[in-house]
Every structure is written in C-alpha cells, then in structure tokens.
Amino acid sequence: MLTLFHSPHSRSSAIVALIEEMGIQDWVEIREVTIPRMDGSGGRDPANPHPEGKVPVLVHDGHVITERAAIILHLTSLFPDSGMAPAVGTPEWGVFAMWLAWYQGVLEPTFIMEAAGVSHPWLTAAVRDHQTAVARLRAALDKGPWILGEHYSAADLLLHAPYAWFPEATPADPVLRDWIDRCLARPARARVLDRDASRMQAA
C-alpha cells in the first residue's frame, strides 16, 4: 500500500503532480495534513509520520520515505511504464538519478543561500553558488529541449520547482525561461494547483 501525506501549496504538491503525470492515482492514497508555514499559520499534524513534521512523505507498506528526490526515484521505479523516468539500470537512469541528487544537494541549497543573502567560503567550496548551478541547467537545456533530452521527465518536474515558487528569481535567460514556462504549463500541475487553492480557501 502506498500513502502520500500532502499539504496543499507546499513541496508535496510536486509529488501529487508527479502522480497525476504518471497516471497512478488509483495506486496512491493521498492524505492531507497540516504543516507549520512561514507566515505562522498551520502547525505540526500528529497524523503526519514525517520525523520533522514536513511534507512530502510517502509510506510504502509501513516504510517511511521522505525527500522529494527519493520519493520520485521510488515511484518511477515502482511504475516503470509511466514514461517519467528512463528504465532502471540503464545509463540514462543513472543520469536521471544524478539530476535528482544534484537538485537536493546543490540547486536548492544554493538557491536558498542566495535568497537569504548567505555567503561563506566553505559553502562555496562544497556546493558552489546559484550562478554556477544555473549554468549547469543551461548546459543541459542546450542539448534539450528538456533536462534529459527530447522528453519531459520527473527531473524537469523537480528541477524547475524553485522558479515556480519564486518567479522573481528566474534567471534572465530565454532558454531557461522557456523551459520553466513549459514546465509551468503542464496540465497535471494546473490541476493540482487548482485543487490546492480550493482547499486552502476552504481551510
């Protein structure tokens, strides 16, 4: 049994969109929980099994899986015919896994550091900076039109996420902006955002 714990208009929205993109809605139960939000609203939900009270968290037969990259890898491996990832064990799948790990370990941290005005030689040595991360995205898209080449994948879904949340931080690069706009225009994403907005208004 697969259960996703989701809070509207949060990081877990990307996983709900992935489930829609994969067409596996009948296989994953989605349970809505509250989370502490930056504006002070919400709060930790005792029904949420995430160790830190965050989302997303996927529970598979009692096993708790957190972190979007890990959840994406797990779901796309469980449902290999979804078309959202290369076949497991192929060189292309290794590249796919690399991009998900790079998002968690480099892109999101450098994005947050830049937004927070944080700079330190140790951080730069370990994860570089947002400008360097953007250059790597651009290099991949120069071979595009998607991160893995000719087809949209779960890598695109995850990697464009910071710019979906903070459009003012979108680099002034037409190739990157076009890619982000195409990711934002996915029908699955629009459906999830519409449902999330309705639930936030009803709360």
CYANA upper distance limits for C-alpha pairs under 8 A (distance plus 0.5 A):
  1 MET  CA     27 TRP  CA      8.23
  1 MET  CA     28 VAL  CA      7.97
  1 MET  CA     59 VAL  CA      8.34
  1 MET  CA     60 HIS  CA      6.14
  1 MET  CA     61 ASP  CA      5.68
  2 LEU  CA     27 TRP  CA      7.25
  2 LEU  CA     28 VAL  CA      5.46
  2 LEU  CA     29 GLU  CA      6.76
  2 LEU  CA     58 LEU  CA      7.40
  2 LEU  CA     59 VAL  CA      6.23
  2 LEU  CA     60 HIS  CA      5.17
  2 LEU  CA     61 ASP  CA      7.17
  3 THR  CA     28 VAL  CA      6.00
  3 THR  CA     29 GLU  CA      5.16
  3 THR  CA     30 ILE  CA      6.30
  3 THR  CA     31 ARG  CA      7.58
  3 THR  CA     58 LEU  CA      6.14
  3 THR  CA     59 VAL  CA      5.62
  3 THR  CA     60 HIS  CA      7.10
  4 LEU  CA     28 VAL  CA      7.24
  4 LEU  CA     29 GLU  CA      6.64
  4 LEU  CA     30 ILE  CA      5.31
  4 LEU  CA     31 ARG  CA      6.65
  4 LEU  CA     56 PRO  CA      7.46
  4 LEU  CA     57 VAL  CA      6.35
  4 LEU  CA     58 LEU  CA      5.00
  4 LEU  CA     59 VAL  CA      6.93
  5 PHE  CA     12 SER  CA      8.29
  5 PHE  CA     30 ILE  CA      6.45
  5 PHE  CA     31 ARG  CA      5.40
  5 PHE  CA     32 GLU  CA      6.33
  5 PHE  CA     33 VAL  CA      6.97
  5 PHE  CA     48 ASN  CA      7.27
  5 PHE  CA     55 VAL  CA      7.01
  5 PHE  CA     56 PRO  CA      6.36
  5 PHE  CA     57 VAL  CA      5.89
  5 PHE  CA     58 LEU  CA      6.90
  6 HIS  CA     10 SER  CA      8.42
  6 HIS  CA     12 SER  CA      5.88
  6 HIS  CA     13 SER  CA      7.57
  6 HIS  CA     16 VAL  CA      8.33
  6 HIS  CA     30 ILE  CA      7.15
  6 HIS  CA     31 ARG  CA      6.51
  6 HIS  CA     32 GLU  CA      5.39
  6 HIS  CA     33 VAL  CA      6.48
  6 HIS  CA     55 VAL  CA      6.46
  6 HIS  CA     56 PRO  CA      6.23
  6 HIS  CA     57 VAL  CA      7.99
  7 SER  CA     12 SER  CA      6.98
  7 SER  CA     13 SER  CA      7.92
  7 SER  CA     32 GLU  CA      5.98
  7 SER  CA     33 VAL  CA      5.85
  7 SER  CA     34 THR  CA      6.37
  7 SER  CA     35 ILE  CA      7.35
  7 SER  CA     55 VAL  CA      7.23
  7 SER  CA     56 PRO  CA      8.31
  8 PRO  CA     12 SER  CA      8.05
  8 PRO  CA     13 SER  CA      6.97
  8 PRO  CA     32 GLU  CA      8.12
  8 PRO  CA    196 ASP  CA      5.18
  8 PRO  CA    197 ALA  CA      7.92
  8 PRO  CA    199 ARG  CA      7.44
  8 PRO  CA    200 MET  CA      7.20
  9 HIS  CA     13 SER  CA      6.54
  9 HIS  CA    193 LEU  CA      7.65
  9 HIS  CA    196 ASP  CA      6.26
  9 HIS  CA    197 ALA  CA      7.83
  9 HIS  CA    200 MET  CA      8.39
 10 SER  CA     55 VAL  CA      7.96
 11 ARG  CA     15 ILE  CA      8.26
 11 ARG  CA     55 VAL  CA      6.99
 11 ARG  CA     56 PRO  CA      6.97
 11 ARG  CA     68 ARG  CA      8.42
 12 SER  CA     16 VAL  CA      7.00
 12 SER  CA     55 VAL  CA      6.01
 12 SER  CA     56 PRO  CA      4.88
 12 SER  CA     57 VAL  CA      8.40
 12 SER  CA     68 ARG  CA      8.19
 13 SER  CA     17 ALA  CA      6.69
 13 SER  CA    192 VAL  CA      7.34
 13 SER  CA    193 LEU  CA      8.11
 13 SER  CA    196 ASP  CA      8.47
 14 ALA  CA     18 LEU  CA      6.66
 14 ALA  CA    157 LEU  CA      7.62
 14 ALA  CA    158 LEU  CA      7.64
 14 ALA  CA    161 ALA  CA      8.39
 14 ALA  CA    189 ARG  CA      8.19
 15 ILE  CA     19 ILE  CA      6.71
 15 ILE  CA     56 PRO  CA      7.86
 15 ILE  CA     68 ARG  CA      7.67
 15 ILE  CA     71 ILE  CA      8.34
 15 ILE  CA     72 ILE  CA      7.85
 16 VAL  CA     20 GLU  CA      6.88
 16 VAL  CA    192 VAL  CA      7.37
 17 ALA  CA     21 GLU  CA      6.61
 17 ALA  CA    188 ALA  CA      6.01
 17 ALA  CA    189 ARG  CA      5.78
 17 ALA  CA    192 VAL  CA      6.55
 18 LEU  CA     22 MET  CA      6.54
 18 LEU  CA     72 ILE  CA      8.38
 18 LEU  CA    154 ALA  CA      7.48
 18 LEU  CA    157 LEU  CA      8.04
 18 LEU  CA    188 ALA  CA      8.33
 19 ILE  CA     23 GLY  CA      6.55
 19 ILE  CA     24 ILE  CA      6.06
 19 ILE  CA     25 GLN  CA      6.52
 19 ILE  CA     28 VAL  CA      8.38
 20 GLU  CA     24 ILE  CA      7.15
 20 GLU  CA     25 GLN  CA      6.90
 20 GLU  CA    188 ALA  CA      6.21
 21 GLU  CA     82 SER  CA      8.45
 21 GLU  CA     84 MET  CA      8.12
 21 GLU  CA    188 ALA  CA      6.45
 22 MET  CA     82 SER  CA      5.38
 22 MET  CA     83 GLY  CA      7.64
 22 MET  CA     84 MET  CA      7.17
 23 GLY  CA     82 SER  CA      7.68
 24 ILE  CA     28 VAL  CA      7.17
 25 GLN  CA     29 GLU  CA      8.01
 33 VAL  CA     45 ASP  CA      6.55
 33 VAL  CA     47 ALA  CA      7.59
 33 VAL  CA     48 ASN  CA      6.96
 34 THR  CA     42 GLY  CA      6.38
 34 THR  CA     43 GLY  CA      6.46
 34 THR  CA     44 ARG  CA      6.68
 34 THR  CA     45 ASP  CA      5.86
 35 ILE  CA     42 GLY  CA      5.94
 35 ILE  CA     43 GLY  CA      5.32
 35 ILE  CA     44 ARG  CA      5.44
 35 ILE  CA     45 ASP  CA      6.88
 35 ILE  CA     53 GLY  CA      7.09
 35 ILE  CA     54 LYS  CA      6.67
 35 ILE  CA     55 VAL  CA      8.10
 36 PRO  CA     40 GLY  CA      7.25
 36 PRO  CA     41 SER  CA      6.77
 36 PRO  CA     42 GLY  CA      5.22
 36 PRO  CA     43 GLY  CA      4.58
 36 PRO  CA     44 ARG  CA      6.24
 36 PRO  CA     54 LYS  CA      8.49
 37 ARG  CA     41 SER  CA      5.93
 37 ARG  CA     42 GLY  CA      6.33
 37 ARG  CA     43 GLY  CA      7.78
 44 ARG  CA     48 ASN  CA      8.31
 44 ARG  CA     53 GLY  CA      6.03
 44 ARG  CA     54 LYS  CA      8.38
 45 ASP  CA     53 GLY  CA      7.32
 48 ASN  CA     53 GLY  CA      6.78
 48 ASN  CA     54 LYS  CA      8.37
 49 PRO  CA     53 GLY  CA      7.63
 49 PRO  CA     57 VAL  CA      7.90
 49 PRO  CA     64 VAL  CA      7.84
 50 HIS  CA     54 LYS  CA      6.38
 50 HIS  CA     55 VAL  CA      7.50
 50 HIS  CA     56 PRO  CA      8.47
 50 HIS  CA     57 VAL  CA      6.48
 50 HIS  CA     64 VAL  CA      7.99
 50 HIS  CA     66 THR  CA      7.52
 55 VAL  CA     66 THR  CA      8.19
 56 PRO  CA     66 THR  CA      6.90
 56 PRO  CA     67 GLU  CA      7.34
 56 PRO  CA     68 ARG  CA      7.27
 57 VAL  CA     64 VAL  CA      7.34
 57 VAL  CA     65 ILE  CA      6.23
 57 VAL  CA     66 THR  CA      5.18
 57 VAL  CA     67 GLU  CA      7.67
 57 VAL  CA     71 ILE  CA      8.28
 58 LEU  CA     64 VAL  CA      6.49
 58 LEU  CA     65 ILE  CA      5.57
 58 LEU  CA     66 THR  CA      6.90
 58 LEU  CA     71 ILE  CA      7.23
 59 VAL  CA     63 HIS  CA      5.81
 59 VAL  CA     64 VAL  CA      5.11
 59 VAL  CA     65 ILE  CA      6.54
 60 HIS  CA     64 VAL  CA      7.17
 60 HIS  CA     65 ILE  CA      8.16
 65 ILE  CA     70 ALA  CA      7.65
 65 ILE  CA     71 ILE  CA      6.99
 66 THR  CA     70 ALA  CA      7.23
 66 THR  CA     71 ILE  CA      7.07
 67 GLU  CA     71 ILE  CA      6.78
 68 ARG  CA     72 ILE  CA      6.50
 68 ARG  CA    158 LEU  CA      8.45
 69 ALA  CA     73 LEU  CA      6.68
 69 ALA  CA    100 LEU  CA      5.78
 69 ALA  CA    101 ALA  CA      7.09
 69 ALA  CA    103 TYR  CA      8.41
 69 ALA  CA    104 GLN  CA      7.49
 69 ALA  CA    158 LEU  CA      8.30
 70 ALA  CA     74 HIS  CA      6.61
 71 ILE  CA     75 LEU  CA      6.58
 72 ILE  CA     76 THR  CA      6.50
 72 ILE  CA    154 ALA  CA      7.63
 73 LEU  CA     77 SER  CA      6.50
 73 LEU  CA     97 ALA  CA      7.69
 74 HIS  CA     78 LEU  CA      6.61
 75 LEU  CA     79 PHE  CA      6.65
 76 THR  CA     80 PRO  CA      6.13
 76 THR  CA     82 SER  CA      7.59
 76 THR  CA     84 MET  CA      7.15
 76 THR  CA     85 ALA  CA      6.64
 77 SER  CA     88 VAL  CA      7.08
 80 PRO  CA     85 ALA  CA      7.81
 80 PRO  CA     86 PRO  CA      8.39
 80 PRO  CA     87 ALA  CA      7.02
 80 PRO  CA     88 VAL  CA      8.17
 83 GLY  CA    153 SER  CA      7.86
 84 MET  CA    152 TYR  CA      7.72
 84 MET  CA    153 SER  CA      4.98
 84 MET  CA    154 ALA  CA      5.80
 85 ALA  CA     93 TRP  CA      7.47
 85 ALA  CA     96 PHE  CA      7.58
 85 ALA  CA    153 SER  CA      6.27
 85 ALA  CA    154 ALA  CA      6.85
 85 ALA  CA    155 ALA  CA      8.41
 86 PRO  CA     90 THR  CA      7.77
 86 PRO  CA     92 GLU  CA      6.40
 86 PRO  CA     93 TRP  CA      5.44
 86 PRO  CA     96 PHE  CA      7.74
 87 ALA  CA     92 GLU  CA      8.02
 87 ALA  CA     93 TRP  CA      6.46
 88 VAL  CA     93 TRP  CA      6.04
 89 GLY  CA     93 TRP  CA      6.71
 89 GLY  CA     94 GLY  CA      7.72
 90 THR  CA     94 GLY  CA      7.14
 91 PRO  CA     95 VAL  CA      7.04
 92 GLU  CA     96 PHE  CA      6.73
 93 TRP  CA     97 ALA  CA      6.62
 94 GLY  CA     98 MET  CA      6.62
 95 VAL  CA     99 TRP  CA      6.88
 95 VAL  CA    148 LEU  CA      8.46
 96 PHE  CA    100 LEU  CA      7.09
 96 PHE  CA    148 LEU  CA      7.72
 96 PHE  CA    155 ALA  CA      7.06
 97 ALA  CA    101 ALA  CA      6.75
 98 MET  CA    102 TRP  CA      6.48
 99 TRP  CA    103 TYR  CA      6.62
 99 TRP  CA    155 ALA  CA      7.02
100 LEU  CA    104 GLN  CA      7.10
100 LEU  CA    155 ALA  CA      6.80
100 LEU  CA    158 LEU  CA      7.91
100 LEU  CA    159 LEU  CA      8.22
101 ALA  CA    105 GLY  CA      6.52
102 TRP  CA    106 VAL  CA      5.78
102 TRP  CA    107 LEU  CA      7.03
103 TYR  CA    107 LEU  CA      5.24
103 TYR  CA    108 GLU  CA      6.41
103 TYR  CA    158 LEU  CA      8.10
103 TYR  CA    159 LEU  CA      6.76
104 GLN  CA    108 GLU  CA      6.45
104 GLN  CA    109 PRO  CA      7.80
105 GLY  CA    109 PRO  CA      7.09
105 GLY  CA    127 VAL  CA      7.94
106 VAL  CA    110 THR  CA      6.46
106 VAL  CA    127 VAL  CA      5.98
106 VAL  CA    128 ARG  CA      8.22
106 VAL  CA    133 ALA  CA      7.70
107 LEU  CA    111 PHE  CA      6.51
107 LEU  CA    130 HIS  CA      7.27
107 LEU  CA    133 ALA  CA      6.39
107 LEU  CA    159 LEU  CA      8.42
108 GLU  CA    112 ILE  CA      6.62
108 GLU  CA    162 PRO  CA      7.59
109 PRO  CA    113 MET  CA      6.58
109 PRO  CA    127 VAL  CA      8.35
110 THR  CA    114 GLU  CA      6.63
110 THR  CA    127 VAL  CA      7.54
110 THR  CA    128 ARG  CA      7.79
110 THR  CA    129 ASP  CA      5.68
110 THR  CA    130 HIS  CA      5.26
110 THR  CA    133 ALA  CA      8.12
111 PHE  CA    115 ALA  CA      6.75
111 PHE  CA    129 ASP  CA      8.33
111 PHE  CA    130 HIS  CA      5.97
111 PHE  CA    162 PRO  CA      8.03
112 ILE  CA    116 ALA  CA      6.53
113 MET  CA    117 GLY  CA      6.51
113 MET  CA    118 VAL  CA      5.46
113 MET  CA    119 SER  CA      7.46
114 GLU  CA    118 VAL  CA      6.65
114 GLU  CA    119 SER  CA      8.16
114 GLU  CA    129 ASP  CA      8.25
114 GLU  CA    130 HIS  CA      7.22
119 SER  CA    123 LEU  CA      7.50
119 SER  CA    124 THR  CA      7.92
120 HIS  CA    124 THR  CA      6.81
121 PRO  CA    125 ALA  CA      6.49
122 TRP  CA    126 ALA  CA      6.63
123 LEU  CA    127 VAL  CA      6.40
123 LEU  CA    128 ARG  CA      7.23
124 THR  CA    128 ARG  CA      4.59
124 THR  CA    129 ASP  CA      6.40
128 ARG  CA    132 THR  CA      6.98
128 ARG  CA    133 ALA  CA      8.10
129 ASP  CA    133 ALA  CA      6.90
130 HIS  CA    134 VAL  CA      6.60
131 GLN  CA    135 ALA  CA      6.82
132 THR  CA    136 ARG  CA      6.98
133 ALA  CA    137 LEU  CA      6.95
134 VAL  CA    138 ARG  CA      6.70
134 VAL  CA    171 PRO  CA      8.19
135 ALA  CA    139 ALA  CA      6.69
136 ARG  CA    140 ALA  CA      6.92
137 LEU  CA    141 LEU  CA      6.78
137 LEU  CA    147 ILE  CA      8.15
137 LEU  CA    176 LEU  CA      8.34
138 ARG  CA    142 ASP  CA      6.58
138 ARG  CA    175 VAL  CA      7.76
138 ARG  CA    176 LEU  CA      6.97
139 ALA  CA    143 LYS  CA      7.63
140 ALA  CA    144 GLY  CA      6.93
140 ALA  CA    146 TRP  CA      8.35
140 ALA  CA    147 ILE  CA      6.19
140 ALA  CA    148 LEU  CA      8.09
141 LEU  CA    145 PRO  CA      6.22
141 LEU  CA    146 TRP  CA      6.43
141 LEU  CA    147 ILE  CA      6.21
141 LEU  CA    149 GLY  CA      8.19
141 LEU  CA    175 VAL  CA      7.82
141 LEU  CA    176 LEU  CA      8.06
141 LEU  CA    179 TRP  CA      8.45
142 ASP  CA    175 VAL  CA      8.38
143 LYS  CA    149 GLY  CA      6.76
144 GLY  CA    148 LEU  CA      7.42
144 GLY  CA    149 GLY  CA      5.01
144 GLY  CA    150 GLU  CA      6.63
145 PRO  CA    149 GLY  CA      6.43
145 PRO  CA    150 GLU  CA      6.41
145 PRO  CA    151 HIS  CA      8.14
145 PRO  CA    179 TRP  CA      7.87
146 TRP  CA    150 GLU  CA      6.44
146 TRP  CA    151 HIS  CA      6.52
146 TRP  CA    152 TYR  CA      6.21
146 TRP  CA    153 SER  CA      8.34
146 TRP  CA    156 ASP  CA      7.36
146 TRP  CA    179 TRP  CA      7.71
147 ILE  CA    152 TYR  CA      8.04
147 ILE  CA    153 SER  CA      8.34
147 ILE  CA    155 ALA  CA      7.29
147 ILE  CA    156 ASP  CA      6.53
148 LEU  CA    152 TYR  CA      8.02
148 LEU  CA    153 SER  CA      7.85
148 LEU  CA    155 ALA  CA      8.15
152 TYR  CA    156 ASP  CA      6.86
153 SER  CA    157 LEU  CA      7.17
154 ALA  CA    158 LEU  CA      6.78
155 ALA  CA    159 LEU  CA      6.46
156 ASP  CA    160 HIS  CA      6.52
156 ASP  CA    183 CYS  CA      7.53
157 LEU  CA    161 ALA  CA      7.32
157 LEU  CA    183 CYS  CA      7.24
160 HIS  CA    164 ALA  CA      6.96
160 HIS  CA    180 ILE  CA      6.42
160 HIS  CA    183 CYS  CA      7.56
161 ALA  CA    165 TRP  CA      6.89
162 PRO  CA    166 PHE  CA      6.55
162 PRO  CA    167 PRO  CA      8.48
163 TYR  CA    167 PRO  CA      5.40
163 TYR  CA    168 GLU  CA      8.17
163 TYR  CA    169 ALA  CA      6.83
163 TYR  CA    170 THR  CA      5.98
163 TYR  CA    180 ILE  CA      7.84
164 ALA  CA    180 ILE  CA      8.10
164 ALA  CA    184 LEU  CA      7.51
166 PHE  CA    170 THR  CA      7.84
170 THR  CA    177 ARG  CA      7.58
171 PRO  CA    176 LEU  CA      7.56
171 PRO  CA    177 ARG  CA      7.73
172 ALA  CA    176 LEU  CA      8.37
172 ALA  CA    177 ARG  CA      7.76
173 ASP  CA    177 ARG  CA      6.52
174 PRO  CA    178 ASP  CA      6.41
175 VAL  CA    179 TRP  CA      6.81
176 LEU  CA    180 ILE  CA      6.64
177 ARG  CA    181 ASP  CA      6.52
178 ASP  CA    182 ARG  CA      6.70
179 TRP  CA    183 CYS  CA      6.77
180 ILE  CA    184 LEU  CA      6.61
181 ASP  CA    185 ALA  CA      6.65
182 ARG  CA    186 ARG  CA      7.29
184 LEU  CA    189 ARG  CA      7.46
184 LEU  CA    190 ALA  CA      8.34
185 ALA  CA    189 ARG  CA      7.83
185 ALA  CA    190 ALA  CA      7.63
186 ARG  CA    190 ALA  CA      7.05
187 PRO  CA    191 ARG  CA      6.75
188 ALA  CA    192 VAL  CA      6.85
189 ARG  CA    193 LEU  CA      6.66
190 ALA  CA    194 ASP  CA      6.61
191 ARG  CA    195 ARG  CA      6.82
192 VAL  CA    196 ASP  CA      6.53
193 LEU  CA    197 ALA  CA      6.52
194 ASP  CA    198 SER  CA      6.82
195 ARG  CA    199 ARG  CA      6.77
196 ASP  CA    200 MET  CA      6.62
197 ALA  CA    201 GLN  CA      6.72
198 SER  CA    202 ALA  CA      6.72
199 ARG  CA    203 ALA  CA      6.60
